[in-house]
């Protein structure tokens, strides 16, 4: 089945540093989504990408939908303590059928920030 | 803005018992998805419903069943619970269209003893 390979698995950075993480797959995806999850809570949507090559920003976050439709990256600039958490990429596998498509998740990137 | 509501937030059950988890989607969202997340794992898709019909099925055990009701809320029924069923169970909702996005609820933490 479709699998997403997310890297790195964990990051330890200093406050104020920039962060970059990415997801790759051997399969094509219709949609790429990036979520942040705090312990014991539900994933919170950060950025949604719908078109190959699309570059979207949300405050200090920037994400891109790879041109091959098989990868995506998320950048966080000038990290702050509240950025701590687990970041998941998720993709909707390519399908000719619109709507109601499940999400396949990456393994997550655990971000730790030293103040 | 209204979000996805899940109940209960926490549930403790004994082995072989049954459990029912409820999900209330965001208003005007007609599609519901259920995911299971084990400790340290990524969410795994279980099942989804669109307009009260099952639309997709993932790695959901035969002991589990789910349905979507006329008001679009959904229930996940889990029977003959096993220790390995202990996990976070998330419901997500979306409004199908060209730019479909899934929004997740806060989850139900199920502990099977």
Contacts between the chains, C-beta under 8 A, distances in Angstrom:
chain1	res1	chain2	res2	distance
A	31	B	100	7.0
A	31	B	101	7.9
A	33	B	101	6.9
A	33	B	102	7.3
A	35	B	104	7.4
A	40	B	88	7.4
A	40	B	107	7.4
A	40	B	109	6.8
A	41	B	106	6.0
A	41	B	107	6.9
A	42	B	4	7.6
A	42	B	90	5.5
A	42	B	104	4.0
A	42	B	105	5.3
A	42	B	106	4.8
A	42	B	107	4.9
A	43	B	43	7.0
A	43	B	90	7.3
A	43	B	104	4.7
A	44	B	104	7.3
A	45	B	101	6.6
A	45	B	102	7.8
A	45	B	103	6.2
A	45	B	104	7.7
A	48	B	99	7.5
A	48	B	101	4.9
A	50	B	98	7.8
A	50	B	99	5.3
A	88	B	42	6.1
A	88	B	43	7.6
A	92	B	100	7.3
A	98	B	96	6.9
A	98	B	97	7.4
A	98	B	98	6.7
A	98	B	100	7.8
A	99	B	31	7.1
A	99	B	50	6.7
A	99	B	96	3.0
A	99	B	97	6.7
A	99	B	100	5.9
A	100	B	31	5.0
A	100	B	48	5.7
A	100	B	50	4.2
A	100	B	55	4.1
A	100	B	56	6.5
A	100	B	94	7.6
A	100	B	96	5.4
A	100	B	100	7.7
A	101	B	56	7.4
A	101	B	100	6.8
A	102	B	33	6.6
A	102	B	45	4.2
A	102	B	48	6.1
A	102	B	56	5.3
A	102	B	58	6.2
A	103	B	33	7.4
A	103	B	35	7.7
A	103	B	43	7.6
A	103	B	45	6.6
A	103	B	92	7.7
A	103	B	102	6.0
A	104	B	45	7.4
A	105	B	42	3.8
A	105	B	43	5.3
A	105	B	44	7.7
A	106	B	42	6.4
A	107	B	42	5.6
A	108	B	42	5.6
